[in-house]
């Protein structure tokens, strides 16, 4: 796949370069002060059926309920240009993002290491990377690469004088920690049949077995807003630590609440039709152990998409409250850094491999529904993984606000720690950015066990990975602070 993706990097470079140069003259004439451009591009597949992500079993989809988008924002302070992209996808591998960044960089001159690309984590998008028994939809990836690159180029070409600001909202109503301690009499099963897990993901709702959540939530709704100097909204980038909502039929694609939030927020602020149009985006915070299920009280059965609309509306209202008290600045400066660190991989030992082989030999070829067999297959896959992997991290400063990224399904504890210790207020994390390296439980949560720690293509980093990633991100933030104070 790597060679095929690399072949696409150059194909449209000349066309994209032509688009990118459209705005050069005006930019050169006024290179002081902030400039911004934003665009939404459609990444809904053009042909069907396609493999859909977000399930342990293969799932083929023949139509989309609502469009999938890549939302792109380019900021330029006259010295530094950065691009922010969020895609309606469950997770996207690093080689896809890298190929899109390279194409966009060639066309615009924006450094590839100054481009942040992330996935929202909708569980009803096209499969872009193999996880569990869902293969990647390989023939979709060149299209995805092209569309991301085109979006960045288009946003850059539309950059115009702008001002930027931010505010923090709060919505504790739609986020719940999904990992729970159960009463001691309850046996917690695991697919490896070890019987050592002390917490369970997604236990029965409002059930006598429930004791207490195993972790906190982060209710913050961060709102980053960009507008023209005459007050026309250009873009709003929001961040909320909610895994996804769901309630999408298995035979449909959907952007989940992320897309619905964008539509409802735009309507709530009364964004007028404009050219270019206003762009709203919701990015995923640190939600590896967070979802939208109220385990305390339970809920009634709902129609498909009903909960998506409820959550999007409620979170959008919280975002609008924050949006209305934003103070804007047309002289905010930008800075961005990137770091690649090497982390160990949890590999199966000989005994674990023997068990996996035995189970699969007895059951026959998949696909399987039995979790023991699904994870036996994952165990065999993990035997072929390298001993270490390189993980890409980023840190961005926009005036006095900071953004950091991880390529993982990051636990809320990590995001809260970074917010507390960061020299910038506010700081937020965008997860599933610049690649996919599985779940990132803290060392304490590794000791508790549970789904997010079960070794698979979706959870394979060593137990010390979270501490190393968190420490590196905080070092990067400290360096940005030192650079800003010079």
C-alpha positions in Angstrom: 0.0 0.0 0.0 2.9 2.4 0.7 4.1 2.4 -2.9 0.7 2.9 -4.3 0.1 5.9 -1.9 3.4 7.5 -2.7 2.5 7.3 -6.4 -0.4 9.6 -5.8 1.6 12.3 -4.1 2.8 13.9 -7.4 -0.1 13.3 -9.7 -2.1 16.4 -8.9 0.7 18.7 -7.7 0.7 21.0 -10.7 -3.1 21.5 -10.6 -3.0 22.1 -6.9 -0.1 24.5 -7.3 -2.3 26.6 -9.7 -5.0 26.8 -7.2 -2.6 27.7 -4.4 -1.1 30.6 -6.3 -4.5 32.3 -6.8 -4.1 34.2 -3.5 -0.3 34.9 -3.6 -0.4 38.5 -4.9 -2.8 39.7 -2.2 -0.9 37.9 0.5 2.4 39.4 -0.5 0.7 42.9 -0.5 -0.4 42.5 3.1 1.8 40.0 5.0 1.4 41.5 8.5 -1.4 40.5 10.8 -3.4 37.3 10.9 -4.9 35.7 7.8 -7.2 32.7 7.7 -9.1 30.5 5.2 -11.4 27.6 5.7 -13.1 25.0 3.5 -15.2 21.9 3.7 -14.5 19.1 1.2 -16.7 16.0 0.7 -14.9 12.7 1.4 -18.0 10.5 1.0 -17.1 7.5 -1.2 -18.1 7.7 -4.8 -18.6 4.0 -5.3 -20.2 1.3 -3.2 -20.2 -1.1 -1.4 -17.4 -0.1 1.0 -16.1 -1.6 4.2 -17.2 0.3 7.3 -15.0 0.8 10.4 -16.0 0.6 14.0 -17.0 -3.0 14.5 -15.1 -6.2 15.5 -16.8 -8.0 12.5 -16.7 -7.1 8.8 -19.4 -4.7 7.7 -20.2 -3.8 4.1 -22.1 -0.5 3.5 -24.0 0.5 0.3 -25.0 4.1 1.0 -24.5 7.2 3.2 -27.1 8.7 5.5 -25.3 12.0 5.6 -22.1 13.2 3.9 -18.6 12.6 5.3 -16.3 15.7 5.2 -12.8 16.9 5.7 -12.9 20.3 7.3 -9.8 22.4 6.7 -8.5 25.6 8.3 -5.3 27.5 7.4 -3.9 30.2 9.6 -1.0 32.6 8.6 0.5 35.2 10.9 2.9 36.5 8.2 5.8 34.4 9.4 4.2 31.0 10.2 1.5 29.1 8.3 -0.3 26.1 9.9 -3.2 23.9 8.6 -5.8 22.1 10.8 -7.8 19.3 9.2 -10.4 17.0 10.8 -11.9 14.1 8.8 -15.1 12.2 9.3 -13.3 8.8 9.7 -12.9 6.3 12.5 -9.1 6.3 12.3 -6.7 7.1 9.5 -3.1 5.6 9.2 -0.1 7.7 9.2 0.9 6.9 5.6 -2.4 8.3 4.3 -2.1 11.5 6.3 1.6 11.9 5.4 0.8 11.5 1.7 -1.9 14.1 1.9 0.4 16.5 3.8 3.2 16.0 1.2 0.9 16.9 -1.7 -0.5 19.9 0.1 2.9 21.1 1.1 4.2 20.9 -2.5 1.3 22.9 -3.7 1.2 25.6 -1.0 4.6 25.8 0.6 3.1 25.0 4.1 5.6 22.8 5.8 4.3 19.2 6.2 5.2 19.3 9.9 2.9 22.4 10.2 -0.1 20.4 9.1 -2.3 18.7 11.7 -4.7 16.1 10.3 -7.1 14.1 12.5 -10.0 11.7 12.5 -13.2 12.4 14.4 -13.8 8.7 15.3 -17.2 8.3 13.8 -17.8 4.5 13.9 -19.8 4.7 10.7 -17.2 5.8 8.2 -15.2 4.1 5.5 -12.5 1.8 6.9 -9.2 3.5 6.3 -7.0 1.2 8.4 -7.4 -2.5 9.2 -8.7 -3.1 12.8 -10.0 -6.4 14.1 -11.7 -8.2 11.2 -12.4 -5.0 9.1 -9.9 -4.6 6.3 -9.0 -1.1 4.9 -11.0 0.0 1.8 -7.8 0.4 -0.2 -9.3 1.8 -3.3 -10.8 4.7 -1.2 -7.5 5.9 0.2 -6.1 7.7 -2.9 -9.4 9.6 -3.1 -9.2 10.5 0.6 -5.6 11.7 0.2 -6.5 13.9 -2.8 -9.5 15.4 -1.1 -7.5 16.3 2.1 -4.8 17.9 0.1 -7.3 19.8 -2.1 -9.0 21.0 1.0 -5.8 22.4 2.5 -4.8 24.1 -0.8 -8.3 25.6 -1.2 -8.3 26.9 2.4 -4.9 28.4 1.9 -5.9 30.1 -1.4 -8.9 31.7 0.4 -6.8 33.2 3.3 -7.8 36.7 4.1 -7.2 39.2 6.9 -8.8 37.8 10.1 -9.0 37.9 13.8 -9.1 34.9 16.2 -10.3 34.2 19.7 -11.4 31.4 22.0 -13.4 30.6 25.1 -14.2 27.5 27.2 -17.7 26.1 27.6 -18.9 23.2 29.7 -21.2 20.3 29.1 -21.1 17.5 31.7 -24.4 16.1 30.5 -23.2 14.2 27.5 -20.0 12.5 28.7 -19.7 9.5 31.0 -16.7 7.3 31.9 -17.4 3.9 30.4 -15.0 1.9 32.5 -16.6 0.7 35.8 -15.7 -1.2 38.9 -18.3 -3.9 39.6 -19.3 -5.4 42.9 -16.8 -8.1 44.1 -19.3 -10.9 43.5 -19.3 -10.2 39.7 -16.9 -12.1 37.5 -15.5 -10.0 34.6 -14.8 -12.0 31.5 -12.0 -11.3 29.1 -11.2 -12.9 25.7 -7.8 -14.3 26.9 -9.6 -16.2 29.8 -7.2 -14.8 32.4 -9.9 -13.6 34.8 -7.7 -10.7 36.0 -9.7 -7.7 34.8 -10.8 -5.4 37.6 -13.0 -3.1 35.5 -15.5 -3.6 32.7 -16.1 -1.3 29.7 -19.8 -0.7 29.0 -21.4 -2.7 31.8 -25.2 -3.1 32.0 -26.8 0.3 32.6 -28.4 1.1 35.9 -27.6 -2.5 37.1 -27.2 -3.8 40.6 -23.6 -4.9 39.7 -22.4 -1.3 39.2 -20.1 0.1 41.9 -18.5 3.2 40.5 -16.8 4.6 37.4 -13.0 3.9 37.2 -12.2 7.4 36.0 -13.3 11.0 35.6 -14.8 13.0 32.7 -13.7 16.2 31.0 -16.8 18.4 30.4 -15.0 21.3 28.7 -16.2 22.4 25.3 -13.3 24.4 23.8 -14.3 26.9 21.1 -11.7 28.4 18.8 -13.2 31.0 16.4 -11.9 32.9 13.4 -13.7 35.8 11.7 -13.0 38.5 9.1 -12.1 42.0 10.2 -15.6 43.1 9.5 -17.0 40.4 11.8 -18.1 37.7 9.3 -17.6 34.2 10.8 -14.9 32.2 8.9 -14.5 29.1 11.0 -15.1 27.6 14.4 -13.0 24.7 15.7 -14.5 23.0 18.8 -13.1 20.2 21.0 -15.0 17.9 23.3 -13.9 14.6 24.9 -16.7 12.3 23.6 -15.8 9.0 21.8 -18.8 9.2 19.5 -22.6 8.7 19.9 -23.7 5.9 17.6 -27.3 4.8 16.9 -26.4 4.5 13.2 -27.8 1.4 11.3 -25.0 -0.9 10.4 -25.7 -0.6 6.6 -25.1 3.2 6.5 -22.3 5.7 6.6 -22.6 8.7 8.8 -20.5 11.5 10.3 -22.2 10.8 13.7 -22.7 13.8 16.0 -19.5 15.5 14.7 -21.2 16.4 11.4 -24.6 17.2 13.1 -22.8 19.5 15.6 -21.3 21.5 12.7 -24.7 22.0 11.1 -26.5 22.9 14.3 -23.8 25.3 15.5 -23.8 27.1 12.2 -27.6 27.5 12.4 -27.4 28.7 16.1 -25.0 31.5 15.5 -26.9 32.6 12.4 -24.0 32.3 10.0 -25.2 34.0 6.8 -24.5 32.4 3.4 -21.2 33.7 2.2 -18.5 33.0 -0.3 -16.4 31.3 1.0 -18.9 29.6 3.3 -18.5 29.4 7.1 -16.9 26.2 8.4 -17.6 24.6 11.8 -15.8 21.5 13.0 -15.9 19.3 16.1 -12.6 17.6 17.0 -12.2 14.7 19.4 -10.5 15.4 22.7 -9.3 12.7 25.0 -12.1 10.2 25.0 -10.6 6.8 25.0 -12.5 5.9 28.2 -15.5 8.2 27.6 -18.8 7.7 25.9 -22.4 9.0 25.8 -24.1 6.2 27.8 -25.6 7.2 31.1 -24.7 4.1 33.1 -26.2 5.6 36.3 -29.7 5.9 35.0 -30.0 4.0 31.7 -32.1 5.3 28.9 -35.1 4.4 26.7 -34.7 2.8 23.3 -34.4 5.4 20.6 -34.8 5.7 16.9 -31.7 5.7 14.6 -29.9 9.1 14.7 -32.2 10.4 17.5 -29.4 10.5 20.1 -27.0 12.0 17.6 -29.3 14.9 17.1 -29.9 15.3 20.9 -26.2 15.3 21.7 -25.2 17.6 18.8 -27.9 20.1 19.8 -26.9 20.1 23.5 -23.2 20.4 22.9 -23.7 23.1 20.2 -25.7 25.1 22.6 -22.9 24.9 25.2 -20.4 25.9 22.4 -22.6 28.9 21.5 -22.6 30.2 25.1 -18.8 30.2 25.0 -18.7 31.6 21.5 -20.7 34.7 22.5 -18.0 35.8 25.0 -15.0 35.4 22.8 -12.6 38.3 22.5 -10.8 38.5 19.2 -7.3 39.5 18.2 -6.0 40.2 14.7 -2.3 40.1 15.8 -2.1 36.6 17.4 1.1 34.9 16.5 1.6 31.2 15.6 4.1 28.5 16.4 4.1 24.8 15.9 6.5 21.9 16.6 6.5 18.2 15.8 8.3 15.3 17.5 8.6 11.6 16.7 9.3 9.2 19.6 9.9 5.5 19.6 7.7 3.3 21.8 7.7 -0.4 22.6 5.1 -2.8 21.4 3.4 -5.4 23.5 4.1 -8.7 21.7 2.6 -12.1 22.5 4.8 -14.8 24.0 5.0 -18.4 22.8 2.3 -19.6 25.2 -0.1 -17.0 24.0 0.6 -17.8 20.4 0.1 -21.5 21.0 -3.3 -20.8 22.6 -4.3 -18.6 19.7 -3.3 -21.2 17.1 -5.1 -23.9 18.9 -8.4 -21.9 19.1 -8.3 -21.0 15.5 -7.5 -24.5 14.3 -10.4 -25.8 16.3 -12.9 -23.2 15.0 -11.8 -22.9 11.4 -11.3 -19.8 9.3 -13.1 -16.6 10.2 -14.7 -14.2 10.3 -15.7 -15.0 13.9 -18.2 -13.6 16.4 -16.7 -15.2 19.4 -14.4 -12.7 21.2 -11.9 -15.4 22.1 -11.4 -16.2 18.4 -11.4 -12.5 17.4 -8.6 -11.9 19.9 -6.8 -15.1 18.9 -6.6 -13.7 15.4 -5.3 -10.4 16.8 -2.7 -12.3 18.8 -1.4 -13.9 15.6 -1.4 -10.5 13.9 0.5 -8.9 16.7 3.3 -11.5 16.4 4.2 -9.9 13.1 4.3 -6.3 14.5 7.7 -4.7 15.0 9.2 -4.5 18.5 8.9 -0.7 18.4 6.9 1.9 16.5 7.5 5.6 15.9 4.7 7.9 17.0 4.2 11.4 15.7 3.2 14.2 18.2 2.5 17.9 17.6 2.1 21.0 19.7 0.6 24.3 18.4 0.5 27.8 19.9 -2.1 30.2 18.6 -1.6 33.4 20.6 -2.0 32.2 24.2 -3.9 29.0 23.4 -2.2 25.7 22.8 -3.2 22.4 21.0 -1.4 19.1 21.3 -2.0 15.9 19.4 -1.8 12.2 19.9 -2.3 9.4 17.3 -4.2 7.4 19.9 -7.5 6.8 21.5 -6.3 8.7 24.5 -7.7 8.4 28.0 -9.3 11.4 29.6 -6.9 11.3 32.5 -4.1 12.2 30.0 -6.0 15.2 28.6 -6.8 16.5 32.1 -3.2 16.2 33.2 -2.0 18.1 30.2 -4.6 20.9 30.7 -3.5 21.2 34.3 0.3 21.2 33.7 0.5 23.1 30.4 2.0 26.6 30.6 -0.8 27.8 28.2 -4.3 28.4 29.3 -6.3 27.0 27.6 -4.7 23.9 26.2 -6.6 21.0 24.6 -5.7 17.7 22.9 -6.9 16.5 19.5 -6.6 12.7 19.5 -6.4 10.3 16.5 -4.2 12.9 14.8 -1.5 12.2 12.2 -1.9 8.4 12.3 -3.3 5.6 14.4 -1.5 3.8 17.2 -4.4 2.3 19.1 -5.6 3.0 22.7 -3.5 4.8 25.1 -4.4 3.8 28.7 -2.4 5.1 31.6 -0.2 2.7 33.4 -2.8 2.6 36.2 -5.5 1.6 33.8 -3.3 -1.1 32.2 -3.2 -2.6 35.7 -7.0 -2.6 35.9 -7.4 -4.4 32.5 -10.5 -4.1 30.5 -11.2 -3.8 26.7 -9.0 -0.8 26.1 -6.0 -2.7 27.4 -6.6 -6.0 25.5 -3.7 -6.5 23.1 -4.8 -6.1 19.5 -4.3 -3.9 16.5 -6.4 -1.4 18.4 -4.3 -1.6 21.6 -0.6 -2.5 21.3 1.6 0.1 22.8 3.6 -0.8 25.9 2.1 0.2 29.3 4.6 3.0 29.7 3.6 4.7 26.4 1.2 7.1 28.0 3.7 8.5 30.4 6.3 9.0 27.6 3.8 10.6 25.3 2.4 12.9 28.0 5.9 13.9 29.1 7.0 14.7 25.6 3.9 16.8 24.9 4.5 18.8 28.0 8.2 19.3 27.0 7.0 20.5 23.6 4.6 23.0 25.3 7.4 24.3 27.5 9.6 24.9 24.4 6.8 26.8 22.7 6.5 28.9 25.8 10.2 29.6 25.8 10.1 30.5 22.1 7.1 32.9 22.6 8.9 34.8 25.5 12.0 35.6 23.4 
